[in-house]
């Protein structure tokens, strides 16, 4: 989830691009860079870290020119460094890129065989070299770009310059966002509206498979294959702050709606469908090493702990390895039984959670194999762990985790496939079916997001409740815990998650007409039992909000409020159920007037014990 900005016109490009990058820094802050076309050719300035570092460099070494491209990076392939920073250059070509090129390794091998030398670890550098190579035989810069882009697999939004075409900028997109701003004799290109809103309100939103060629004061839109298109501009009437949030009222709501994209990025380039396996690029441990594991311990805090609990069901169910779940703040203080045949997995969105980092170090000291699931490349936990599975959720601004949680669930699912195949306890056919199910998740998440308006109505109905109870069974019990946590975090309403079957062992005493009970009751292996638990709530005057499978008339007739979700598999139901629970918490918090993105007493990354 990087940010890109391009400019072509008569003004100095660098100030426009830099301010655009500043508006997009929420999309990534591992490194940044700008390239401009100058009479002597293309000149590049890059720096590791936040934009402040690039700003300092530009003061020391200014960039001139009226055509340029810039980038702020959220690292996926290659650690944050100046070498891995964009723009990437190859010969006369310079490129910035947002997305993931799934076949970059195969392309890199071909290009190296043709004599190309690579300087970075990124997938993006392949694009620059590929265009350079195709330019040798193509009739024009434009033709070379079109040919090269058709060879790429994955998601990309790109801006490309060529030093031999000093009046031309090319932009294209497949799967990653790209917006074009129209000025008077000038054009702006960016990943998101905030970057260019100060310069124009007239914008064209590019669709997948489209290419824009800017030459002087003209713009031409076409498919990547070359078919001409007529694009209609839209007038954008947003405030600057609203623009940063993509038109959403809060970052949390924006991030909830980013979850289909986040899952797509999480699985991109990792699925080996024919083999029924997955490729986890930073896992480190091979089949032989994984086959020595006799038990697992998963350690985490807060929302990540709920993901860990769900992971236990996945891993034990498919890999037949015992899995223990620990709260990180307790792990070190109970003298855990750990040895070299134990795989300790830690989960942290930020990769900086102090308790989780301490647990990881304790596990390493005890000789355990170790692995981290985290979102932030080169974070402390990622650096300390032997192996890492990055979630690629992109920056999460809202303190209450949403897309980071869902991508943790899908990362655990990916690991389960890899682990099961390594252990020989998951057949190729079973792996193929699990992959097929996973590929459907982004689309089904989009369907779940259609419940937003209905969820807001339910929120209005129950916003004044003092207490909530959330019930779920099996792998949906951790989702009940997560739903309750979301409500507590941002609305300040007391809420508890409970195993549905345990309700009668205490919490049932609390149930009356003043306590809404959220019941997770999809049609799965525990459906009948959960329906019985729901009946027990209703019999005692409880007000049931049910999350059920679409078309479930039995639940619909019994519950006071119902949210119906697409039919799916037991393994991935928790992912889909998370969305309406996030929306319910969000809308109740908004209605109560709390600070949704920055709730009281909480921080995004807890770096103290």
C-alpha positions in Angstrom: 0.0 0.0 0.0 2.4 2.7 -1.2 1.7 6.2 -2.4 2.6 7.5 -5.9 2.4 11.0 -7.4 3.2 12.3 -10.9 3.2 15.7 -12.5 3.6 17.0 -16.0 3.1 20.7 -16.9 4.9 24.0 -16.7 5.4 24.3 -13.0 8.3 23.0 -11.0 7.4 19.4 -10.4 9.3 18.7 -7.1 7.2 20.9 -4.7 4.0 19.6 -6.2 5.1 16.0 -5.9 6.6 16.4 -2.4 3.4 18.0 -1.0 1.4 15.2 -2.7 3.5 12.6 -1.0 3.0 14.3 2.3 -0.7 13.9 1.9 -0.1 10.2 1.1 2.4 9.4 3.9 -0.4 7.4 5.7 0.0 4.9 2.8 3.6 4.2 3.8 6.6 5.7 5.5 9.5 3.2 5.1 11.2 5.3 2.4 10.5 8.0 -0.2 11.9 9.3 -3.4 11.3 11.7 -6.4 12.6 11.6 -9.9 12.5 14.5 -12.5 13.3 14.9 -16.1 16.1 17.4 -16.6 18.0 18.4 -19.8 20.8 16.1 -18.8 18.4 13.2 -18.2 16.5 11.7 -15.3 17.7 12.7 -11.8 16.6 10.7 -8.7 16.6 11.6 -5.0 15.7 8.8 -2.5 16.0 8.4 1.3 15.1 5.7 3.8 12.5 6.5 6.5 9.9 9.2 6.6 9.5 12.2 4.3 11.4 14.4 6.6 14.6 12.6 5.5 13.7 13.2 1.8 12.9 16.9 2.6 16.3 17.3 4.1 18.0 15.7 1.1 16.1 17.9 -1.3 17.2 21.0 0.5 20.8 19.8 0.2 20.4 18.6 -3.4 17.5 20.3 -5.1 15.6 18.8 -8.0 14.4 20.9 -10.9 12.2 20.0 -13.9 8.6 20.2 -14.9 8.0 16.5 -15.3 8.4 14.1 -12.4 7.2 11.1 -10.3 7.4 10.4 -6.6 6.8 7.6 -4.2 6.3 6.9 -0.5 6.8 3.3 0.4 5.1 0.7 2.5 7.7 -2.1 2.1 6.6 -5.5 0.9 9.6 -7.0 -1.0 12.9 -5.9 0.4 13.6 -4.2 3.7 13.3 -0.4 4.1 16.5 1.1 2.7 17.6 3.8 0.3 18.5 1.0 -2.2 15.0 -0.4 -2.1 13.3 3.0 -2.2 11.5 4.1 -5.3 11.8 5.4 -8.0 13.7 2.5 -9.6 15.9 3.2 -12.6 17.1 1.0 -15.5 18.9 2.6 -18.3 16.7 5.3 -19.7 13.6 4.2 -17.7 12.5 5.2 -14.3 9.4 3.8 -12.5 7.3 4.1 -9.3 4.9 1.4 -8.4 2.2 0.5 -5.9 1.2 -3.1 -5.7 2.8 -6.6 -5.8 4.2 -8.2 -9.0 3.5 -11.9 -8.4 5.8 -13.2 -11.2 8.7 -10.9 -10.6 11.1 -13.7 -9.7 10.6 -15.5 -13.0 10.9 -12.2 -14.9 14.0 -11.3 -13.0 15.7 -14.5 -13.9 14.9 -13.9 -17.6 16.2 -10.4 -17.5 19.4 -11.4 -15.7 20.0 -14.0 -18.3 19.6 -11.2 -20.9 22.4 -9.2 -19.1 20.4 -7.0 -16.7 22.0 -6.2 -13.3 19.7 -5.6 -10.4 20.5 -3.4 -7.4 17.5 -3.8 -5.1 15.4 -6.6 -3.5 12.1 -5.2 -4.8 9.7 -6.6 -7.2 9.3 -3.1 -8.7 12.8 -2.9 -10.2 11.7 -5.7 -12.6 9.3 -3.3 -14.2 12.0 -0.8 -15.1 14.3 -3.4 -16.5 11.5 -5.1 -18.4 10.5 -1.8 -20.1 14.1 -1.1 -20.9 14.5 -4.5 -22.5 11.3 -4.2 -24.5 12.4 -0.7 -25.7 15.2 -2.4 -27.6 12.8 -3.9 -30.1 9.6 -1.8 -29.7 8.9 1.1 -32.1 8.3 3.6 -29.2 8.5 4.2 -25.5 4.7 3.8 -25.4 4.8 0.5 -27.2 7.5 -0.9 -24.9 5.5 0.0 -21.8 2.3 -1.6 -23.2 4.2 -4.8 -24.0 6.0 -4.9 -20.6 2.8 -4.3 -18.6 1.0 -7.2 -20.4 3.8 -9.5 -19.1 3.2 -8.6 -15.4 1.0 -10.7 -13.1 -0.4 -9.2 -9.9 -1.5 -5.8 -8.9 0.1 -2.5 -9.9 -0.3 1.2 -10.4 2.7 2.7 -12.1 4.1 6.0 -13.4 6.9 5.7 -15.9 9.3 8.2 -17.5 11.9 7.8 -20.2 14.8 10.2 -20.6 14.6 9.9 -24.4 10.9 11.1 -24.3 11.3 14.3 -22.2 7.7 15.5 -22.7 5.9 12.2 -21.9 4.6 10.6 -18.7 2.8 7.2 -18.7 0.5 5.9 -16.0 -1.3 2.6 -15.8 -3.2 0.5 -13.3 -4.4 -3.1 -12.6 -5.7 -3.8 -9.1 -4.2 -0.7 -7.4 -5.8 2.8 -7.2 -5.0 5.6 -9.6 -6.6 9.0 -10.1 -5.8 11.7 -12.7 -6.2 15.4 -11.9 -6.9 17.8 -14.8 -5.4 21.2 -14.8 -4.9 24.0 -17.3 -2.2 22.6 -19.6 -1.0 20.3 -16.8 -1.9 16.9 -15.3 -1.5 15.3 -11.9 -1.5 11.5 -11.1 -1.8 10.0 -7.7 -2.8 7.0 -5.7 -5.5 8.9 -3.8 -7.4 12.2 -4.0 -5.7 14.0 -1.1 -2.4 14.2 -3.0 -3.8 16.5 -5.8 -6.9 18.1 -4.2 -5.0 21.4 -3.7 -4.4 21.7 -7.4 -7.6 20.6 -9.1 -11.1 19.4 -8.3 -11.6 17.8 -11.7 -10.5 14.2 -11.7 -10.6 11.0 -13.7 -10.6 7.7 -11.9 -8.8 5.0 -13.9 -10.2 1.5 -14.1 -8.3 -1.7 -14.1 -6.5 -2.4 -17.3 -6.2 1.2 -18.4 -3.3 3.3 -19.4 -2.9 7.1 -19.6 -0.4 8.8 -21.8 0.4 12.5 -21.1 2.4 14.3 -23.7 2.8 18.0 -23.3 -0.7 19.5 -22.8 -2.6 16.5 -24.0 -3.8 13.3 -22.3 -4.9 10.1 -24.0 -6.6 7.2 -22.2 -6.7 3.6 -23.5 -6.6 0.0 -22.5 -3.2 -1.4 -21.9 -3.6 -3.3 -25.1 -4.2 0.0 -27.0 -7.9 0.4 -27.4 -8.8 4.1 -27.1 -11.2 5.2 -24.2 -13.4 8.2 -23.5 -13.2 9.1 -19.8 -15.5 11.5 -18.0 -14.1 13.8 -15.3 -15.7 14.0 -11.9 -15.8 17.2 -9.7 -14.6 16.4 -6.2 -16.1 18.6 -3.5 -14.2 17.3 -0.4 -12.5 19.1 2.4 -8.8 18.3 2.7 -9.3 16.2 5.9 -12.2 14.3 4.3 -9.9 13.6 1.3 -7.3 12.0 3.5 -9.9 9.6 4.7 -11.0 8.7 1.2 -14.4 10.4 1.7 -15.1 8.4 4.9 -16.0 10.1 8.1 -13.4 8.2 10.1 -10.2 6.3 9.3 -11.8 3.2 11.0 -14.6 3.1 8.6 -12.2 3.6 5.7 -10.1 0.7 7.0 -13.1 -1.6 7.4 -14.0 -1.0 3.8 -10.3 -1.6 2.8 -10.5 -5.2 4.0 -11.2 -6.9 0.6 -8.2 -5.1 -0.8 -6.1 -6.0 2.2 -6.9 -9.7 1.9 -6.1 -9.6 -1.8 -2.7 -8.1 -1.0 -2.2 -10.6 1.8 -2.6 -13.6 -0.5 -1.1 -12.1 -3.7 1.8 -14.0 -5.0 1.5 -16.7 -2.3 -1.0 -19.2 -3.7 0.4 -22.3 -5.5 -2.9 -23.6 -6.7 -1.7 -26.6 -8.7 0.4 -27.9 -5.8 -2.3 -27.2 -3.2 0.4 -25.2 -1.3 1.4 -21.7 -0.5 4.7 -19.7 -0.8 5.6 -17.7 2.3 8.6 -15.7 1.2 10.0 -14.9 4.7 9.0 -18.1 6.5 12.6 -19.4 6.5 11.7 -22.9 7.8 11.6 -25.6 5.1 9.6 -28.8 5.1 12.3 -30.7 6.9 12.5 -28.1 9.7 8.7 -27.9 10.1 8.4 -31.7 10.2 10.3 -31.6 13.5 7.6 -29.5 15.3 5.7 -31.5 17.9 3.7 -28.6 19.4 3.0 -24.9 18.9 2.5 -22.0 21.3 1.0 -18.8 19.9 1.6 -15.7 21.9 -0.2 -12.3 21.4 -2.1 -9.4 23.1 -5.5 -7.9 22.6 -7.0 -8.3 19.1 -4.0 -10.3 18.0 -4.7 -12.8 20.8 -8.2 -13.3 19.4 -6.6 -14.1 16.0 -4.4 -16.6 17.8 -7.4 -18.3 19.4 -8.9 -18.7 15.9 -5.6 -20.0 14.6 -5.7 -22.8 17.2 -8.8 -24.2 15.6 -7.2 -24.0 12.1 -3.9 -25.5 12.9 -5.1 -28.3 15.2 -7.9 -29.2 12.9 -5.8 -29.5 9.7 -2.2 -30.1 11.0 -3.0 -32.3 14.0 -0.4 -30.6 16.1 -1.3 -29.4 19.7 -1.5 -25.6 19.9 -1.4 -23.6 23.1 -2.5 -20.0 23.2 -0.8 -17.5 25.6 -1.3 -13.9 26.5 2.0 -12.3 26.0 2.0 -10.4 29.2 1.7 -13.7 31.1 4.0 -15.9 29.0 7.4 -15.0 30.6 6.1 -15.2 34.2 4.9 -18.8 34.2 8.2 -20.5 33.3 6.7 -22.0 30.1 7.7 -25.5 29.0 9.5 -24.9 25.7 12.1 -26.9 23.8 13.6 -27.2 20.3 10.6 -29.1 19.0 8.2 -26.3 20.0 7.3 -23.7 17.4 6.5 -20.4 19.1 4.5 -18.0 16.9 4.0 -14.4 18.0 1.3 -12.1 16.5 1.5 -8.3 16.5 0.1 -5.7 14.1 2.8 -3.1 14.8 5.6 -5.5 15.5 6.5 -3.3 18.4 4.3 -4.6 21.2 6.6 -4.7 24.2 5.0 -7.8 25.9 5.0 -9.8 22.7 8.5 -8.8 21.9 9.6 -9.9 25.3 7.8 -13.3 24.9 9.5 -13.8 21.6 12.9 -13.2 23.2 12.1 -15.6 26.0 11.1 -18.3 23.6 14.4 -17.9 21.7 16.3 -18.0 24.9 14.6 -21.4 25.7 15.6 -22.8 22.3 12.3 -22.7 20.5 11.8 -22.4 16.8 10.1 -19.1 16.3 7.9 -17.2 13.8 6.1 -13.9 13.7 2.9 -12.6 12.0 3.1 -8.9 11.7 2.1 -6.0 9.5 5.1 -3.7 9.7 8.2 -4.7 7.7 11.5 -4.5 9.6 9.7 -3.8 12.9 11.4 -5.0 16.1 9.5 -8.3 16.2 10.1 -8.9 12.5 13.8 -8.3 13.0 14.1 -10.6 16.0 12.0 -13.5 14.7 13.6 -16.2 12.7 10.7 -16.4 10.3 8.0 -13.8 9.4 4.7 -13.8 7.7 3.8 -10.2 6.7 0.1 -9.5 6.5 0.4 -6.6 3.9 -2.6 -4.8 5.4 -1.1 -1.4 4.8 -1.0 1.4 7.4 -3.8 1.2 9.9 -4.5 4.7 11.4 -7.6 3.9 13.5 -6.5 2.6 17.0 -9.2 -0.1 17.0 -7.8 -2.8 14.7 -9.9 -4.0 11.8 -8.1 -4.8 8.6 -5.0 -5.8 10.5 -7.1 -8.4 12.4 -8.7 -9.9 9.3 -5.4 -10.2 7.5 -4.0 -11.9 10.6 -6.7 -14.5 10.2 -5.9 -15.0 6.6 -2.2 -15.2 7.3 -2.9 -18.0 9.9 -5.0 -19.7 7.2 -2.0 -19.5 4.8 0.4 -20.8 7.4 -2.0 -23.7 8.1 -1.9 -24.8 4.5 1.9 -24.5 4.4 2.4 -26.3 7.7 -0.1 -29.1 6.9 1.6 -29.7 3.5 5.0 -29.8 5.2 3.8 -32.3 7.8 2.2 -34.5 5.2 -1.2 -34.1 7.0 -2.8 -32.1 4.3 -3.1 -33.6 0.8 -2.6 -31.6 -2.4 -6.3 -31.9 -3.1 -7.2 -30.6 0.4 -4.8 -27.7 -0.1 -6.4 -26.9 -3.5 -9.8 -26.7 -1.9 -8.6 -24.5 0.9 -7.0 -22.2 -1.6 -10.2 -22.1 -3.7 -12.1 -21.1 -0.6 -9.6 -18.4 0.4 -9.7 -16.8 -3.1 -13.4 -16.2 -2.6 -12.9 -14.2 0.6 -12.3 -10.7 -0.9 -15.6 -10.9 -2.9 -17.5 -12.2 0.1 -16.1 -9.5 2.3 -17.4 -7.0 -0.2 -20.9 -8.6 0.1 -20.6 -8.4 3.9 -19.9 -4.6 3.7 -23.3 -4.2 2.0 -24.7 -4.7 5.5 -23.4 -1.3 6.6 -26.7 0.6 6.3 -28.6 -2.2 8.0 -26.1 -2.4 10.8 -26.4 1.4 11.4 -30.1 0.9 11.9 -29.5 -1.8 14.5 -27.0 0.4 16.2 -29.6 3.1 16.6 -31.9 0.6 18.2 -29.4 -0.6 20.8 -27.0 2.3 21.3 -28.3 3.2 24.8 -27.7 -0.3 26.3 -25.4 -0.3 29.3 -24.1 -3.9 28.7 -23.7 -6.2 25.7 -23.1 -10.0 25.7 -21.5 -11.7 22.6 -21.9 -15.5 22.1 -20.2 -17.8 19.8 -19.1 -21.5 19.6 -15.9 -23.1 18.3 -13.8 -21.0 16.1 -16.5 -18.2 16.3 -16.0 -17.8 20.1 -12.8 -15.8 19.5 -14.8 -13.6 17.1 -17.4 -13.0 19.9 -14.5 -11.9 22.1 -13.3 -9.6 19.3 -16.7 -8.1 18.7 -17.1 -7.3 22.4 -13.6 -5.8 22.5 -14.4 -3.5 19.6 -17.5 -2.2 21.3 -15.6 -1.6 24.5 -12.7 0.1 22.8 -14.6 2.8 20.9 -18.1 3.2 22.5 -17.1 2.7 26.1 -20.0 0.3 26.6 -19.3 -2.7 28.8 -19.4 -5.9 26.7 -18.3 -9.5 27.2 -17.6 -12.3 24.8 -18.5 -15.8 26.0 -18.6 -19.3 24.7 -22.3 -19.9 23.9 -22.3 -23.2 25.7 -20.9 -21.6 28.9 -23.6 -18.9 29.2 -25.7 -21.1 31.4 -22.8 -21.4 33.9 -23.1 -17.8 35.1 -23.8 -15.1 32.6 -27.4 -16.2 32.1 -28.1 -14.5 35.4 -27.4 -11.2 33.8 -29.8 -11.5 31.0 -32.9 -9.4 30.9 -34.7 -7.1 28.5 -32.0 -4.4 29.0 -29.1 -6.6 27.8 -28.6 -7.0 24.0 -27.1 -10.4 23.2 -25.2 -10.7 19.9 -25.2 -14.4 18.8 -22.9 -15.7 16.0 -24.9 -18.5 14.5 -23.8 -19.4 11.0 -24.8 -22.8 9.6 -21.8 -24.8 10.6 -21.1 -27.9 12.7 -22.2 -26.2 15.9 -25.3 -24.6 14.5 -28.0 -26.6 16.4 -26.2 -26.1 19.7 -25.9 -22.4 19.2 -29.5 -22.0 18.2 -30.4 -23.8 21.5 -28.3 -21.3 23.4 -30.0 -18.5 21.6 -33.4 -19.9 22.6 -32.2 -19.9 26.2 -31.5 -16.1 25.9 -34.9 -15.4 24.3 -36.7 -17.5 27.0 -35.3 -15.1 29.7 -36.3 -11.9 27.9 -33.0 -11.3 26.2 -32.9 -9.2 23.1 -31.0 -11.2 20.4 -29.0 -9.7 17.5 -28.2 -12.6 15.3 -25.5 -13.0 12.7 -26.6 -15.9 10.6 -26.3 -17.5 7.2 -28.3 -15.9 4.4 -31.7 -17.5 4.1 -31.8 -18.9 7.6 -35.6 -18.4 8.3 -35.5 -20.2 11.7 -33.0 -17.7 13.2 -34.7 -14.8 11.4 -38.1 -15.6 13.0 -36.6 -15.9 16.5 -34.1 -13.0 16.8 -35.1 -9.4 17.4 -32.5 -8.1 14.8 -30.8 -10.2 12.1 -27.7 -9.7 9.9 -27.5 -12.3 7.1 -24.1 -13.2 5.7 -23.0 -15.2 2.6 -22.8 -19.0 3.0 -19.3 -20.1 3.4 -16.9 -22.6 5.1 -16.4 -23.2 8.8 -12.7 -22.2 8.5 -13.4 -18.8 7.0 -16.6 -17.9 8.7 -14.7 -15.9 11.3 -13.3 -13.6 8.7 -16.8 -12.7 7.3 -18.4 -12.5 10.8 -15.8 -9.9 11.8 -17.1 -7.2 9.4 -20.7 -6.6 10.8 -19.3 -6.7 14.3 -16.8 -4.0 13.4 -19.6 -2.0 11.8 -21.9 -2.4 14.8 -19.2 -1.1 17.2 -18.4 1.7 14.8 -21.9 3.0 14.3 -22.8 2.8 18.0 -19.6 4.8 18.8 -20.5 7.4 16.2 -24.0 7.7 17.5 -22.7 8.2 21.1 -20.2 10.8 19.9 -17.0 9.2 21.0 -13.6 9.7 19.3 -13.7 6.7 17.1 -10.2 6.9 15.6 -8.5 7.8 18.9 -10.5 6.3 21.8 -9.5 7.4 25.3 -6.6 5.8 27.1 -5.6 3.6 24.1 -2.6 3.7 21.7 -2.0 2.0 18.4 1.2 0.4 19.5 1.7 -0.5 23.2 5.4 -0.3 23.7 5.4 -0.6 27.5 4.9 -3.6 29.6 
